């Protein structure tokens, strides 16, 4: 039975499922003039009453001139152009654009902003998990659904846009706040064991890309950081390397980009053997400013270096791994050979040693010079082949 309340206070009723529902007028449709009704739920009458009171107070703060003006798609575009582009790295723009164009716009883009509910979002996320993958030739052998991580990333940008809408008094609450998100899948970390490194580097040498992968395995740089190295960043006499930029593909173009975090800007020591490898690479590159230039003289595309890696692994008869797994290989072997976690964390450019410890919890745990020497000693025999 509904419990009538004074005008402007909404009304309460007990539902068949035992929960209490509070219903109130949130405003009026700017075109039809009809009342827009919203509801809140509570396990008890007191809980529903408190939620109802809060919702009515929030509704009073809505900008009546703006409510009803935008669809979800239109608001996502405003959020992307005027907020996301200002706050996030340029290398993330293309990813966000893809999420909006390929997933958000086709599925929930036409829904009026103020009518987007947690239930609609929950259905949307379920659909993405089951059959959200864009049908491309190279993805036809993959699962039809998106990964839990991708769905959570999409949720994050929707939540950010909805929070902005709430702050702009376009909606009373952020519908993304109450969504249940898929659990992240635990992906087993892959590394190249010591016994496979010689085969890998031997094939890399035969393929003309030895120096690139040797430097990766002795420094643990991120792919973009490795490709972003210039000779001005390397002091062969002093034996160190400065990480100052990365190479990324943005809007289809290979460009220089800032590093991910302030911790990513770092200086690393080089082992004696690594200095020798870089001296040989210096002779190869001629007048190019890049340590690893492409055939056209500019930086190498991140996609190209990944395809190159897979070719080397296949020719060496080794299992396929990601480029990032070479970074894992560096960290794992360094930790296994006694380099302390704080040193490895600094070399990897992590924001904290705690993060490194969590990432490499399966590896046992004493300076950056020792880390460089350790990796140099492990790989020095490959220079003799």
One Martini backbone bead per residue (centre of mass of N, CA, C, O) as a GRO file, in nm:
protein
  385
    1UNK     BB    1   0.096   0.036   0.022
    2UNK     BB    2   0.061   0.357  -0.011
    3UNK     BB    3   0.233   0.650   0.117
    4UNK     BB    4   0.125   0.949   0.164
    5UNK     BB    5   0.257   1.270   0.101
    6UNK     BB    6   0.348   1.557   0.087
    7UNK     BB    7   0.389   1.787  -0.126
    8UNK     BB    8   0.717   1.709  -0.253
    9UNK     BB    9   0.772   1.410  -0.096
   10UNK     BB   10   0.628   1.191  -0.211
   11UNK     BB   11   0.613   0.821  -0.217
   12UNK     BB   12   0.531   0.517  -0.042
   13UNK     BB   13   0.606   0.158  -0.093
   14UNK     BB   14   0.536  -0.185  -0.080
   15UNK     BB   15   0.666  -0.449  -0.220
   16UNK     BB   16   0.653  -0.783  -0.307
   17UNK     BB   17   0.975  -0.821  -0.232
   18UNK     BB   18   0.986  -0.621   0.048
   19UNK     BB   19   1.051  -0.358  -0.058
   20UNK     BB   20   1.108  -0.012  -0.067
   21UNK     BB   21   0.938   0.262  -0.241
   22UNK     BB   22   1.036   0.573  -0.387
   23UNK     BB   23   0.840   0.843  -0.530
   24UNK     BB   24   0.923   1.107  -0.771
   25UNK     BB   25   0.964   1.433  -0.892
   26UNK     BB   26   1.234   1.541  -1.114
   27UNK     BB   27   1.052   1.676  -1.341
   28UNK     BB   28   1.029   1.809  -1.680
   29UNK     BB   29   0.954   1.786  -1.993
   30UNK     BB   30   1.046   2.025  -2.228
   31UNK     BB   31   0.826   1.932  -2.450
   32UNK     BB   32   0.558   1.811  -2.285
   33UNK     BB   33   0.546   1.870  -1.954
   34UNK     BB   34   0.588   1.614  -1.825
   35UNK     BB   35   0.643   1.418  -1.577
   36UNK     BB   36   0.933   1.300  -1.400
   37UNK     BB   37   0.997   0.982  -1.277
   38UNK     BB   38   1.135   0.851  -0.974
   39UNK     BB   39   1.334   0.601  -0.790
   40UNK     BB   40   1.366   0.429  -0.475
   41UNK     BB   41   1.545   0.190  -0.264
   42UNK     BB   42   1.462  -0.024   0.028
   43UNK     BB   43   1.461  -0.248   0.292
   44UNK     BB   44   1.333  -0.008   0.440
   45UNK     BB   45   1.140   0.254   0.517
   46UNK     BB   46   1.368   0.434   0.628
   47UNK     BB   47   1.560   0.408   0.388
   48UNK     BB   48   1.366   0.510   0.167
   49UNK     BB   49   1.306   0.785   0.299
   50UNK     BB   50   1.599   0.892   0.291
   51UNK     BB   51   1.641   0.863  -0.016
   52UNK     BB   52   1.403   1.039  -0.103
   53UNK     BB   53   1.495   1.301   0.026
   54UNK     BB   54   1.765   1.320  -0.128
   55UNK     BB   55   1.651   1.313  -0.420
   56UNK     BB   56   1.477   1.568  -0.399
   57UNK     BB   57   1.709   1.762  -0.333
   58UNK     BB   58   1.869   1.704  -0.594
   59UNK     BB   59   1.643   1.786  -0.798
   60UNK     BB   60   1.643   2.090  -0.720
   61UNK     BB   61   1.948   2.122  -0.861
   62UNK     BB   62   1.849   2.123  -1.134
   63UNK     BB   63   1.878   2.218  -1.474
   64UNK     BB   64   1.599   2.283  -1.648
   65UNK     BB   65   1.736   2.393  -1.922
   66UNK     BB   66   1.911   2.107  -1.963
   67UNK     BB   67   1.720   1.901  -1.917
   68UNK     BB   68   1.688   1.691  -2.207
   69UNK     BB   69   1.919   1.775  -2.425
   70UNK     BB   70   2.067   1.490  -2.392
   71UNK     BB   71   2.236   1.232  -2.493
   72UNK     BB   72   2.468   1.007  -2.436
   73UNK     BB   73   2.634   1.067  -2.690
   74UNK     BB   74   2.646   1.378  -2.666
   75UNK     BB   75   2.787   1.378  -2.386
   76UNK     BB   76   3.038   1.213  -2.459
   77UNK     BB   77   3.146   1.424  -2.659
   78UNK     BB   78   3.181   1.653  -2.458
   79UNK     BB   79   3.365   1.505  -2.262
   80UNK     BB   80   3.590   1.436  -2.465
   81UNK     BB   81   3.661   1.726  -2.582
   82UNK     BB   82   3.663   1.900  -2.283
   83UNK     BB   83   3.806   1.671  -2.082
   84UNK     BB   84   3.968   1.421  -2.174
   85UNK     BB   85   4.176   1.573  -2.363
   86UNK     BB   86   4.296   1.729  -2.111
   87UNK     BB   87   4.362   1.481  -1.899
   88UNK     BB   88   4.471   1.284  -2.107
   89UNK     BB   89   4.663   1.113  -2.293
   90UNK     BB   90   4.706   1.103  -2.629
   91UNK     BB   91   4.733   0.783  -2.639
   92UNK     BB   92   4.417   0.760  -2.529
   93UNK     BB   93   4.222   0.884  -2.736
   94UNK     BB   94   4.178   0.642  -2.930
   95UNK     BB   95   4.055   0.454  -2.722
   96UNK     BB   96   3.811   0.628  -2.643
   97UNK     BB   97   3.696   0.657  -2.928
   98UNK     BB   98   3.643   0.354  -2.964
   99UNK     BB   99   3.445   0.313  -2.731
  100UNK     BB  100   3.231   0.511  -2.834
  101UNK     BB  101   3.191   0.416  -3.138
  102UNK     BB  102   3.179   0.086  -3.092
  103UNK     BB  103   2.983   0.083  -2.815
  104UNK     BB  104   2.816   0.319  -2.692
  105UNK     BB  105   2.664   0.441  -2.934
  106UNK     BB  106   2.510   0.178  -3.048
  107UNK     BB  107   2.366   0.098  -2.760
  108UNK     BB  108   2.325   0.396  -2.567
  109UNK     BB  109   2.323   0.675  -2.729
  110UNK     BB  110   1.991   0.738  -2.746
  111UNK     BB  111   1.970   0.784  -2.460
  112UNK     BB  112   1.865   0.974  -2.236
  113UNK     BB  113   2.053   1.089  -1.992
  114UNK     BB  114   1.826   1.086  -1.754
  115UNK     BB  115   1.751   0.760  -1.839
  116UNK     BB  116   1.997   0.640  -1.734
  117UNK     BB  117   2.067   0.324  -1.596
  118UNK     BB  118   2.199   0.067  -1.425
  119UNK     BB  119   2.053  -0.150  -1.588
  120UNK     BB  120   2.143  -0.063  -1.868
  121UNK     BB  121   2.445  -0.099  -1.807
  122UNK     BB  122   2.436  -0.396  -1.727
  123UNK     BB  123   2.340  -0.496  -2.004
  124UNK     BB  124   2.576  -0.378  -2.165
  125UNK     BB  125   2.808  -0.535  -2.027
  126UNK     BB  126   2.701  -0.817  -2.094
  127UNK     BB  127   2.715  -0.782  -2.400
  128UNK     BB  128   3.021  -0.730  -2.418
  129UNK     BB  129   3.108  -1.007  -2.293
  130UNK     BB  130   2.959  -1.182  -2.523
  131UNK     BB  131   2.946  -0.956  -2.808
  132UNK     BB  132   3.166  -0.688  -2.835
  133UNK     BB  133   3.335  -0.756  -3.070
  134UNK     BB  134   3.484  -0.640  -3.334
  135UNK     BB  135   3.463  -0.727  -3.673
  136UNK     BB  136   3.765  -0.863  -3.755
  137UNK     BB  137   3.981  -1.050  -3.920
  138UNK     BB  138   4.196  -1.086  -3.673
  139UNK     BB  139   3.931  -1.166  -3.461
  140UNK     BB  140   3.779  -1.440  -3.550
  141UNK     BB  141   3.945  -1.639  -3.342
  142UNK     BB  142   3.808  -1.500  -3.119
  143UNK     BB  143   3.628  -1.392  -2.893
  144UNK     BB  144   3.320  -1.218  -2.888
  145UNK     BB  145   3.416  -1.099  -2.632
  146UNK     BB  146   3.512  -0.895  -2.395
  147UNK     BB  147   3.707  -0.810  -2.162
  148UNK     BB  148   3.699  -0.723  -1.839
  149UNK     BB  149   3.894  -0.483  -1.865
  150UNK     BB  150   3.745  -0.334  -2.096
  151UNK     BB  151   3.474  -0.300  -1.952
  152UNK     BB  152   3.594  -0.136  -1.717
  153UNK     BB  153   3.698   0.096  -1.896
  154UNK     BB  154   3.421   0.181  -2.005
  155UNK     BB  155   3.296   0.238  -1.732
  156UNK     BB  156   3.493   0.465  -1.646
  157UNK     BB  157   3.406   0.674  -1.869
  158UNK     BB  158   3.110   0.682  -1.801
  159UNK     BB  159   3.137   0.768  -1.506
  160UNK     BB  160   3.284   1.034  -1.567
  161UNK     BB  161   3.057   1.159  -1.742
  162UNK     BB  162   2.828   1.134  -1.525
  163UNK     BB  163   2.964   1.307  -1.309
  164UNK     BB  164   2.960   1.562  -1.476
  165UNK     BB  165   2.653   1.575  -1.512
  166UNK     BB  166   2.597   1.608  -1.213
  167UNK     BB  167   2.767   1.873  -1.172
  168UNK     BB  168   2.574   2.011  -1.411
  169UNK     BB  169   2.269   1.933  -1.344
  170UNK     BB  170   2.147   1.680  -1.535
  171UNK     BB  171   2.167   1.482  -1.289
  172UNK     BB  172   2.117   1.321  -0.976
  173UNK     BB  173   2.283   1.058  -1.065
  174UNK     BB  174   2.518   0.799  -1.091
  175UNK     BB  175   2.457   0.503  -1.263
  176UNK     BB  176   2.755   0.368  -1.233
  177UNK     BB  177   2.782   0.318  -0.918
  178UNK     BB  178   2.579   0.039  -0.912
  179UNK     BB  179   2.765  -0.146  -1.063
  180UNK     BB  180   2.851  -0.464  -1.172
  181UNK     BB  181   3.168  -0.596  -1.213
  182UNK     BB  182   3.390  -0.769  -1.366
  183UNK     BB  183   3.618  -0.991  -1.314
  184UNK     BB  184   3.940  -1.021  -1.322
  185UNK     BB  185   4.162  -1.179  -1.512
  186UNK     BB  186   4.407  -1.413  -1.459
  187UNK     BB  187   4.724  -1.365  -1.597
  188UNK     BB  188   4.978  -1.540  -1.681
  189UNK     BB  189   5.297  -1.495  -1.655
  190UNK     BB  190   5.542  -1.438  -1.907
  191UNK     BB  191   5.857  -1.598  -1.981
  192UNK     BB  192   6.199  -1.629  -2.054
  193UNK     BB  193   6.401  -1.860  -2.012
  194UNK     BB  194   6.733  -1.897  -1.997
  195UNK     BB  195   6.740  -2.147  -2.204
  196UNK     BB  196   6.596  -1.946  -2.438
  197UNK     BB  197   6.772  -1.689  -2.485
  198UNK     BB  198   6.987  -1.791  -2.684
  199UNK     BB  199   6.794  -1.861  -2.916
  200UNK     BB  200   6.666  -1.584  -2.942
  201UNK     BB  201   6.933  -1.412  -2.989
  202UNK     BB  202   7.034  -1.570  -3.232
  203UNK     BB  203   6.788  -1.503  -3.413
  204UNK     BB  204   6.809  -1.194  -3.386
  205UNK     BB  205   7.084  -1.178  -3.524
  206UNK     BB  206   6.995  -1.309  -3.797
  207UNK     BB  207   6.759  -1.069  -3.822
  208UNK     BB  208   6.893  -0.778  -3.722
  209UNK     BB  209   6.775  -0.742  -3.385
  210UNK     BB  210   6.959  -0.777  -3.134
  211UNK     BB  211   6.998  -0.498  -2.991
  212UNK     BB  212   6.708  -0.446  -2.910
  213UNK     BB  213   6.663  -0.710  -2.732
  214UNK     BB  214   6.905  -0.681  -2.546
  215UNK     BB  215   6.826  -0.412  -2.419
  216UNK     BB  216   6.559  -0.505  -2.305
  217UNK     BB  217   6.680  -0.744  -2.121
  218UNK     BB  218   6.878  -0.516  -1.958
  219UNK     BB  219   6.619  -0.297  -1.871
  220UNK     BB  220   6.291  -0.317  -1.904
  221UNK     BB  221   6.154  -0.161  -2.111
  222UNK     BB  222   5.926  -0.017  -2.265
  223UNK     BB  223   5.844  -0.013  -2.581
  224UNK     BB  224   5.820   0.300  -2.622
  225UNK     BB  225   6.090   0.365  -2.478
  226UNK     BB  226   6.283   0.213  -2.664
  227UNK     BB  227   6.189   0.364  -2.933
  228UNK     BB  228   6.253   0.664  -2.793
  229UNK     BB  229   6.547   0.648  -2.830
  230UNK     BB  230   6.831   0.856  -2.814
  231UNK     BB  231   7.160   0.945  -2.832
  232UNK     BB  232   7.122   1.180  -2.619
  233UNK     BB  233   7.043   0.955  -2.385
  234UNK     BB  234   7.344   0.839  -2.426
  235UNK     BB  235   7.627   0.741  -2.211
  236UNK     BB  236   7.903   0.553  -2.286
  237UNK     BB  237   8.116   0.652  -2.081
  238UNK     BB  238   7.935   0.637  -1.818
  239UNK     BB  239   7.690   0.427  -1.843
  240UNK     BB  240   7.399   0.559  -1.949
  241UNK     BB  241   7.029   0.591  -1.943
  242UNK     BB  242   6.766   0.801  -2.069
  243UNK     BB  243   6.425   0.842  -1.993
  244UNK     BB  244   6.200   1.077  -2.198
  245UNK     BB  245   6.028   0.890  -2.400
  246UNK     BB  246   5.775   0.791  -2.642
  247UNK     BB  247   5.626   0.562  -2.864
  248UNK     BB  248   5.324   0.618  -3.057
  249UNK     BB  249   4.993   0.548  -3.169
  250UNK     BB  250   4.816   0.829  -3.318
  251UNK     BB  251   4.584   0.836  -3.540
  252UNK     BB  252   4.791   0.640  -3.719
  253UNK     BB  253   5.047   0.774  -3.587
  254UNK     BB  254   5.391   0.801  -3.539
  255UNK     BB  255   5.482   0.928  -3.214
  256UNK     BB  256   5.569   1.143  -2.983
  257UNK     BB  257   5.555   1.093  -2.620
  258UNK     BB  258   5.482   1.101  -2.319
  259UNK     BB  259   5.505   0.967  -2.032
  260UNK     BB  260   5.305   0.816  -1.805
  261UNK     BB  261   5.503   0.899  -1.565
  262UNK     BB  262   5.731   1.036  -1.347
  263UNK     BB  263   5.876   0.755  -1.297
  264UNK     BB  264   5.959   0.707  -1.603
  265UNK     BB  265   6.165   0.919  -1.539
  266UNK     BB  266   6.495   0.790  -1.603
  267UNK     BB  267   6.811   0.642  -1.489
  268UNK     BB  268   7.030   0.397  -1.636
  269UNK     BB  269   7.239   0.147  -1.614
  270UNK     BB  270   7.526  -0.001  -1.786
  271UNK     BB  271   7.663  -0.259  -1.899
  272UNK     BB  272   7.943  -0.342  -2.061
  273UNK     BB  273   7.807  -0.513  -2.285
  274UNK     BB  274   7.589  -0.302  -2.357
  275UNK     BB  275   7.782  -0.086  -2.455
  276UNK     BB  276   7.892  -0.257  -2.690
  277UNK     BB  277   7.622  -0.288  -2.839
  278UNK     BB  278   7.576   0.024  -2.878
  279UNK     BB  279   7.832   0.080  -3.042
  280UNK     BB  280   7.741  -0.096  -3.281
  281UNK     BB  281   7.472   0.058  -3.333
  282UNK     BB  282   7.594   0.337  -3.396
  283UNK     BB  283   7.725   0.246  -3.667
  284UNK     BB  284   7.449   0.173  -3.809
  285UNK     BB  285   7.285   0.465  -3.788
  286UNK     BB  286   7.460   0.705  -3.815
  287UNK     BB  287   7.272   1.014  -3.832
  288UNK     BB  288   7.068   0.912  -3.650
  289UNK     BB  289   6.890   0.992  -3.354
  290UNK     BB  290   6.811   0.701  -3.344
  291UNK     BB  291   6.871   0.394  -3.211
  292UNK     BB  292   6.592   0.272  -3.362
  293UNK     BB  293   6.549   0.290  -3.678
  294UNK     BB  294   6.388   0.310  -3.952
  295UNK     BB  295   6.416   0.285  -4.293
  296UNK     BB  296   6.319   0.608  -4.301
  297UNK     BB  297   6.452   0.730  -4.003
  298UNK     BB  298   6.252   0.687  -3.803
  299UNK     BB  299   6.059   0.554  -3.594
  300UNK     BB  300   5.939   0.273  -3.475
  301UNK     BB  301   5.677   0.079  -3.478
  302UNK     BB  302   5.515  -0.097  -3.239
  303UNK     BB  303   5.393  -0.310  -3.432
  304UNK     BB  304   5.654  -0.399  -3.579
  305UNK     BB  305   5.810  -0.505  -3.323
  306UNK     BB  306   5.605  -0.730  -3.266
  307UNK     BB  307   5.622  -0.886  -3.531
  308UNK     BB  308   5.924  -0.935  -3.505
  309UNK     BB  309   5.910  -1.106  -3.250
  310UNK     BB  310   5.732  -1.337  -3.363
  311UNK     BB  311   5.932  -1.425  -3.582
  312UNK     BB  312   6.168  -1.500  -3.398
  313UNK     BB  313   6.021  -1.710  -3.226
  314UNK     BB  314   5.939  -1.899  -3.456
  315UNK     BB  315   6.231  -1.956  -3.568
  316UNK     BB  316   6.323  -2.061  -3.267
  317UNK     BB  317   6.085  -2.239  -3.139
  318UNK     BB  318   5.905  -2.044  -2.966
  319UNK     BB  319   5.693  -1.913  -2.772
  320UNK     BB  320   5.445  -1.687  -2.763
  321UNK     BB  321   5.497  -1.343  -2.684
  322UNK     BB  322   5.502  -1.051  -2.545
  323UNK     BB  323   5.678  -0.771  -2.514
  324UNK     BB  324   5.620  -0.737  -2.205
  325UNK     BB  325   5.759  -1.015  -2.132
  326UNK     BB  326   6.049  -0.905  -2.142
  327UNK     BB  327   6.014  -0.732  -1.892
  328UNK     BB  328   5.948  -0.968  -1.708
  329UNK     BB  329   6.214  -1.115  -1.751
  330UNK     BB  330   6.398  -0.910  -1.626
  331UNK     BB  331   6.265  -0.898  -1.342
  332UNK     BB  332   6.275  -1.197  -1.268
  333UNK     BB  333   6.585  -1.244  -1.297
  334UNK     BB  334   6.676  -1.025  -1.103
  335UNK     BB  335   6.530  -1.136  -0.849
  336UNK     BB  336   6.649  -1.430  -0.861
  337UNK     BB  337   6.956  -1.279  -0.843
  338UNK     BB  338   6.922  -1.058  -0.581
  339UNK     BB  339   6.760  -0.820  -0.655
  340UNK     BB  340   6.600  -0.573  -0.529
  341UNK     BB  341   6.289  -0.438  -0.545
  342UNK     BB  342   6.357  -0.132  -0.546
  343UNK     BB  343   6.551  -0.144  -0.785
  344UNK     BB  344   6.360  -0.266  -0.994
  345UNK     BB  345   6.141  -0.050  -0.973
  346UNK     BB  346   6.320   0.186  -1.074
  347UNK     BB  347   6.389   0.057  -1.353
  348UNK     BB  348   6.076   0.028  -1.441
  349UNK     BB  349   5.900   0.285  -1.332
  350UNK     BB  350   5.754   0.256  -1.080
  351UNK     BB  351   5.562   0.403  -0.820
  352UNK     BB  352   5.628   0.130  -0.650
  353UNK     BB  353   5.748  -0.138  -0.470
  354UNK     BB  354   5.472  -0.263  -0.411
  355UNK     BB  355   5.388  -0.312  -0.702
  356UNK     BB  356   5.622  -0.499  -0.771
  357UNK     BB  357   5.565  -0.710  -0.553
  358UNK     BB  358   5.283  -0.785  -0.658
  359UNK     BB  359   5.372  -0.867  -0.948
  360UNK     BB  360   5.643  -1.039  -0.811
  361UNK     BB  361   5.562  -1.254  -0.578
  362UNK     BB  362   5.707  -1.524  -0.705
  363UNK     BB  363   5.969  -1.361  -0.651
  364UNK     BB  364   6.260  -1.321  -0.529
  365UNK     BB  365   6.508  -1.094  -0.370
  366UNK     BB  366   7.150  -0.435  -0.405
  367UNK     BB  367   7.165  -0.242  -0.715
  368UNK     BB  368   7.157  -0.114  -1.029
  369UNK     BB  369   7.434  -0.222  -1.106
  370UNK     BB  370   7.373  -0.517  -1.031
  371UNK     BB  371   7.145  -0.555  -1.230
  372UNK     BB  372   7.310  -0.503  -1.486
  373UNK     BB  373   7.526  -0.723  -1.434
  374UNK     BB  374   7.342  -0.965  -1.419
  375UNK     BB  375   7.227  -0.944  -1.710
  376UNK     BB  376   7.499  -0.937  -1.855
  377UNK     BB  377   7.601  -1.219  -1.759
  378UNK     BB  378   7.362  -1.390  -1.870
  379UNK     BB  379   7.417  -1.267  -2.188
  380UNK     BB  380   7.724  -1.273  -2.282
  381UNK     BB  381   7.738  -1.537  -2.458
  382UNK     BB  382   7.580  -1.414  -2.708
  383UNK     BB  383   7.835  -1.249  -2.816
  384UNK     BB  384   7.993  -1.522  -2.918
  385UNK     BB  385   7.785  -1.623  -3.158
   0.00000   0.00000   0.00000
